[in-house]
Amino acid sequence: MRFLLISLGVLLAAVISGHFLLADTGFVIVGFHGRVLRTSAVFFAILAVLAATVLYFFLRFCIGLWQSPGSVREWFRRRRLKRAQESLSAGLLALSCGEWPRAEKLLSRSAAHSAHPLLHYLGAARAAQAQQAGDRRERYLRLAQAEGKSAEQAVWMTRAETAAQAGDWETMRAALNRLIEIDGDHGPTLRLQLVYHHARGEWAEVVALCKRLRRHREVPRGQLEQWEAEAVGRLLNSGGAAVAGPALADAWGKLTRDLRRNPVLMGWYARALNAAGKPDAALKAVRQALAKTWRGDLVRLYGEINSSDGIEQLRHAEDWLAGHPGDADLLLTIGELCVRNGLWGKARSYLEELIQKAPTPLAHRLLAETLEQLGEREAALRAHRRGLLLATTAPGTQTRLPAKT
């Protein structure tokens, strides 16, 4: 639209000028050093326009020459920037695909010309760590840290993560200390602390961090509960002063309701109670756990506890047979309790039933002890031999046991 208006204006001016020039073309006289040049006004006007045009383009050419070094530099700068961006994209893609050497090469070679050098250095550090090149990893991290204070947290996070992958716990500890100074309640920092203490077996710290991480979404809830349950279980079974005596009940009481209902944790709690000299409380914990989930390890634990009332303990175990007939773990537990309470006839019955279903060296040993108490020494020796043969036979190897006589 603008071009059309200008064209119409020029055309209108030409028409008006032509009208007056046709009436009287006029003339122009130019004097120079005693010489006189006379020409028509139209020719002079055309000549002036041509001279002005030539002068304009000549001046533009001179200005271009003057500015050309800066223009060339700007062109090269834009080209390097574009190539750096392409290298960043290709390098991050290679990093995602696990092509570590290619990713490191792409990310490191153009970092100095990139608009985002920090991303280049952090990616190259991860690629170097994947190749177990700790020296190159640290060099890239130092270059990343030189990008300024705003990059500090990202650099220390990368250092902590790559150190964890390498199993370099001292470096990871130093990185975590710096991250805590920057922001002690940062969710990813708490997650890395959890990884560190879990790997180091520092279970009290793991429990504390699990509680703090519940307010964040850095770790899936299921994984968090699994780690917390494991940590609590390790603490309960550590036998250390932290869970001995009255502190044991206090530690258990501080757990969430869901954790106290966890059958695995209840089993660990029962073992800790038994080790602390509280067998009756341990039996109660095992019974509560088995009421929620039937587990063979808990059934066997029930038989290992030596309570103050062995007959009552045996009665509870025999009651479970109604709901779990022929259960090998339960038959072994009942047989063991019968032996402990001197009920030799019942012990023989349960142990022989167990050996028919699932013979084990322990079952044969208990049966041999029972037969010795019943005065059947030859049968006891056969049971001993069967148990010894079973114990010394490689797993998966079929063994022909001596026939009963």
C-alpha positions in Angstrom: 0.0 0.0 0.0 2.8 2.4 0.9 4.7 1.6 -2.4 1.5 2.3 -4.4 1.0 5.7 -2.8 4.6 6.7 -3.4 4.3 5.6 -7.1 1.1 7.6 -7.5 2.9 10.7 -6.0 5.9 10.3 -8.3 3.6 9.9 -11.3 1.5 13.0 -10.4 4.7 15.1 -9.9 6.0 13.9 -13.3 2.7 14.9 -15.0 2.7 18.4 -13.4 6.4 18.9 -14.2 5.9 17.8 -17.8 3.0 20.2 -18.3 5.2 23.2 -17.3 8.3 21.9 -19.1 6.4 21.6 -22.4 5.4 25.2 -22.2 8.9 26.4 -21.5 11.8 23.9 -21.1 14.1 26.7 -19.7 17.9 26.5 -19.6 20.7 26.3 -17.1 24.1 28.2 -17.4 27.1 27.0 -15.5 30.3 29.0 -15.4 33.6 27.4 -14.3 37.1 28.9 -14.7 36.0 31.4 -17.4 34.1 28.7 -19.3 30.4 28.7 -19.7 28.2 25.6 -20.1 24.6 26.1 -21.2 22.1 23.2 -21.2 18.4 22.6 -20.8 16.9 22.4 -17.4 15.5 18.9 -18.1 18.9 17.5 -19.0 20.5 19.2 -16.0 17.9 17.7 -13.7 18.5 14.2 -15.1 22.2 14.7 -14.8 21.9 15.8 -11.2 19.7 12.8 -10.3 22.2 10.4 -11.9 25.1 12.1 -10.0 23.3 11.9 -6.7 22.5 8.2 -7.3 26.1 7.4 -8.1 27.3 9.3 -5.1 24.8 7.5 -2.8 25.9 4.0 -3.9 29.6 5.0 -3.7 29.1 6.2 -0.1 27.3 3.0 0.8 30.1 0.9 -0.7 32.7 2.9 1.3 30.7 2.4 4.6 30.4 -1.3 3.9 34.1 -1.6 3.5 34.6 0.2 6.7 32.2 -2.0 8.6 33.1 -5.3 6.9 35.5 -6.7 9.6 32.8 -6.3 12.3 30.2 -7.9 9.9 32.4 -10.8 9.2 33.0 -11.4 12.9 29.3 -11.2 13.6 28.7 -13.7 10.8 31.2 -16.2 12.2 29.8 -15.6 15.7 26.3 -16.5 14.6 27.6 -19.5 12.8 29.5 -20.8 15.8 26.5 -20.2 18.0 24.3 -22.2 15.6 26.8 -25.1 15.5 27.0 -25.1 19.3 23.3 -25.3 19.6 23.2 -28.2 17.1 26.0 -29.9 19.1 24.1 -29.4 22.3 21.0 -31.0 20.9 22.9 -33.9 19.4 25.0 -34.4 22.5 22.0 -34.6 24.8 20.3 -37.1 22.5 23.5 -39.2 22.5 23.6 -39.0 26.3 20.0 -40.2 26.5 20.8 -43.1 24.2 23.8 -44.1 26.3 26.4 -43.2 23.6 28.8 -41.9 26.2 32.0 -41.2 24.1 30.0 -39.4 21.3 27.9 -37.5 23.9 31.1 -36.3 25.6 32.7 -35.2 22.4 29.7 -33.3 21.1 29.0 -31.6 24.4 32.6 -30.6 25.2 33.9 -29.4 21.8 31.5 -26.4 21.3 30.7 -25.4 24.9 32.9 -22.3 24.8 30.8 -20.9 21.9 27.4 -21.9 23.2 24.7 -19.6 24.7 24.3 -22.3 27.5 27.8 -23.6 28.3 26.6 -24.9 31.7 24.4 -27.5 30.0 27.4 -28.6 27.8 29.7 -29.1 30.8 27.2 -30.9 33.1 26.2 -33.3 30.3 29.8 -33.9 29.4 30.6 -34.6 33.1 27.8 -37.3 33.2 29.1 -38.9 30.0 32.6 -38.9 31.4 31.4 -40.6 34.6 29.6 -43.2 32.6 33.0 -44.1 31.1 34.5 -44.1 34.6 36.7 -41.1 33.7 36.8 -39.4 37.1 39.5 -36.9 36.1 37.6 -35.7 33.0 34.4 -35.5 35.1 36.0 -33.2 37.6 37.4 -31.0 34.9 34.0 -30.5 33.3 32.5 -29.8 36.7 35.1 -27.1 37.4 34.4 -25.5 34.1 30.7 -25.5 34.9 31.3 -24.0 38.3 33.2 -21.2 36.7 30.1 -20.1 34.9 28.9 -18.3 38.0 27.2 -18.6 41.4 23.8 -19.3 39.8 25.2 -22.6 38.5 26.6 -23.7 41.9 23.7 -25.9 43.0 23.4 -27.7 39.7 27.1 -28.4 39.7 27.1 -29.8 43.2 24.0 -31.9 42.4 25.8 -33.4 39.4 28.9 -34.0 41.4 26.9 -35.8 44.1 25.0 -38.0 41.6 28.1 -38.9 39.6 30.0 -39.7 42.8 27.2 -42.0 43.9 27.4 -43.8 40.6 31.1 -44.3 41.0 30.8 -45.3 44.7 33.0 -42.4 45.7 31.3 -41.7 49.0 33.8 -39.2 50.3 33.3 -37.0 47.3 29.5 -37.5 47.6 29.6 -36.5 51.3 31.5 -33.3 50.5 29.0 -32.5 47.7 26.1 -33.1 50.0 27.5 -30.9 52.7 27.7 -28.0 50.2 24.2 -28.7 48.9 22.9 -28.6 52.5 24.5 -25.2 53.0 22.8 -23.9 49.8 19.4 -25.3 50.7 19.0 -27.9 53.4 15.3 -28.6 52.6 15.7 -29.0 48.8 13.8 -32.1 47.8 16.5 -33.6 45.3 19.2 -32.9 48.0 17.2 -34.9 50.5 16.8 -37.7 48.0 20.6 -37.8 47.4 21.2 -37.8 51.2 18.8 -40.8 51.4 20.8 -42.6 48.7 24.1 -41.9 50.5 23.0 -43.0 54.0 21.2 -46.1 52.6 24.4 -47.1 50.8 26.4 -46.6 53.9 24.0 -48.6 56.1 23.2 -45.6 58.4 19.7 -46.6 59.1 18.7 -44.1 61.7 19.5 -41.3 59.2 17.5 -43.1 56.5 14.4 -43.3 58.8 14.7 -39.5 59.6 15.1 -38.6 55.9 12.1 -40.8 54.9 9.9 -38.8 57.2 11.2 -35.5 55.8 10.8 -36.7 52.2 7.1 -37.4 52.8 6.5 -33.6 52.2 8.2 -33.8 48.8 7.5 -35.9 45.8 11.1 -36.8 44.9 10.7 -40.5 45.7 7.6 -42.6 44.9 5.6 -43.4 48.0 6.0 -47.1 47.6 9.8 -46.9 47.3 9.9 -44.5 50.3 7.9 -47.0 52.5 10.1 -49.9 51.4 13.3 -48.0 52.3 11.8 -46.9 55.6 10.7 -50.4 56.5 14.1 -51.8 55.6 15.8 -49.2 57.7 13.6 -49.7 60.7 14.1 -53.5 60.4 17.8 -53.1 60.3 17.7 -50.9 63.4 15.5 -53.3 65.3 17.9 -56.2 64.5 21.1 -54.3 65.1 21.2 -55.2 68.8 22.7 -51.8 69.5 22.1 -49.5 72.3 19.7 -47.4 70.2 17.0 -50.2 70.4 18.0 -52.0 73.6 15.7 -52.2 76.6 13.1 -49.5 77.0 14.3 -47.7 73.8 13.0 -50.6 71.8 9.3 -50.0 72.6 9.9 -46.3 72.1 11.4 -46.8 68.7 8.5 -49.0 67.6 6.0 -46.5 69.0 7.4 -43.7 66.8 6.7 -45.6 63.6 3.6 -44.8 61.5 0.6 -47.1 61.9 1.1 -48.6 58.4 4.7 -49.6 59.3 3.6 -51.1 62.6 1.2 -53.2 60.6 3.8 -54.4 58.2 4.3 -58.2 58.7 8.0 -58.0 57.8 8.6 -55.3 60.3 6.5 -57.0 62.9 8.8 -60.1 62.5 11.9 -58.0 62.9 10.3 -56.4 66.0 9.6 -59.8 67.4 13.2 -60.9 66.9 14.4 -57.7 68.6 12.1 -58.3 71.6 13.3 -61.9 71.9 16.9 -60.8 71.7 16.1 -58.2 74.4 14.9 -61.0 76.8 11.1 -60.5 76.2 10.0 -63.8 74.6 6.3 -63.5 75.6 6.0 -60.0 74.0 7.9 -61.5 71.0 5.3 -64.3 70.7 2.5 -61.8 70.8 4.0 -59.8 68.0 4.5 -62.9 65.8 0.9 -64.0 66.4 -0.3 -60.5 65.4 1.8 -60.6 62.3 0.6 -64.0 61.3 -3.0 -62.9 61.8 -2.4 -60.4 59.0 -0.3 -62.4 56.6 0.7 -66.1 56.8 4.5 -66.2 56.2 6.8 -69.2 56.6 9.6 -67.2 58.1 7.3 -65.9 60.9 6.0 -69.4 61.6 9.6 -70.6 62.0 10.4 -67.6 64.2 7.4 -68.6 66.4 9.1 -72.0 67.1 12.5 -70.4 67.8 11.1 -68.3 70.7 11.5 -69.9 74.1 8.5 -68.6 76.0 7.7 -68.9 79.7 4.7 -71.2 78.9 5.7 -73.7 76.3 2.5 -75.7 76.4 0.4 -72.6 75.7 2.8 -71.7 72.9 2.3 -75.2 71.4 -1.4 -75.0 71.7 -1.5 -71.8 69.6 0.6 -73.5 66.9 -1.6 -76.6 66.8 -4.7 -74.4 66.4 -3.2 -73.0 63.2 -3.2 -76.5 61.7 -6.9 -76.2 61.1 -6.4 -73.4 58.7 -3.1 -74.6 57.3 -3.1 -78.4 57.2 0.1 -80.0 56.0 2.0 -76.7 56.1 5.7 -77.8 56.2 6.9 -74.7 58.2 4.1 -75.2 60.7 4.7 -78.9 61.1 8.4 -78.2 61.8 7.6 -75.5 64.3 5.1 -77.8 66.2 7.6 -80.7 66.1 10.3 -78.5 67.6 8.0 -77.2 70.3 7.0 -80.8 71.2 10.7 -81.8 71.5 11.3 -78.7 73.7 8.4 -79.6 76.0 9.3 -83.3 76.1 6.2 -84.5 74.3 8.0 -87.3 72.5 5.0 -89.2 71.1 3.4 -86.1 69.5 6.8 -84.9 68.3 7.4 -88.2 66.5 4.0 -88.0 64.8 4.4 -84.5 63.6 8.0 -85.0 62.4 7.3 -88.2 60.5 4.4 -86.4 58.8 6.7 -83.5 57.9 9.5 -85.9 56.6 6.9 -87.5 54.3 6.0 -84.1 52.8 9.2 -82.1 52.9 12.3 -83.9 54.4 15.0 -81.6 55.8 18.2 -82.2 57.8 16.7 -80.4 60.7 13.5 -82.5 60.7 15.6 -85.7 60.6 17.8 -84.5 63.5 14.7 -83.6 65.6 13.2 -87.0 64.8 16.5 -88.7 65.8 16.5 -86.9 69.2 12.9 -88.0 69.7 13.6 -91.6 68.9 16.6 -91.7 71.2 14.3 -90.4 74.1 11.8 -93.2 73.2 14.6 -95.8 73.4 14.6 -96.6 69.7 18.4 -96.3 69.2 18.6 -98.1 65.8 15.8 -96.0 64.4 17.5 -92.9 65.7 20.7 -93.8 64.0 18.9 -94.3 60.7 17.3 -90.9 61.1 20.7 -89.4 61.8 22.1 -91.0 58.7 19.2 -89.8 56.5 19.7 -86.3 57.8 23.4 -86.3 57.3 23.0 -87.7 53.7 20.4 -85.0 53.0 22.6 -82.2 54.3 25.6 -83.3 52.3 23.8 -83.8 49.0 24.2 -81.0 46.5 20.9 -79.2 45.7 19.1 -80.5 42.7 20.7 -84.0 43.0 18.4 -86.9 43.5 19.4 -89.0 46.5 18.2 -92.5 47.3 17.6 -92.6 51.0 17.9 -95.8 53.0 14.6 -97.6 53.2 12.7 -97.6 56.5 12.8 -100.8 58.5 
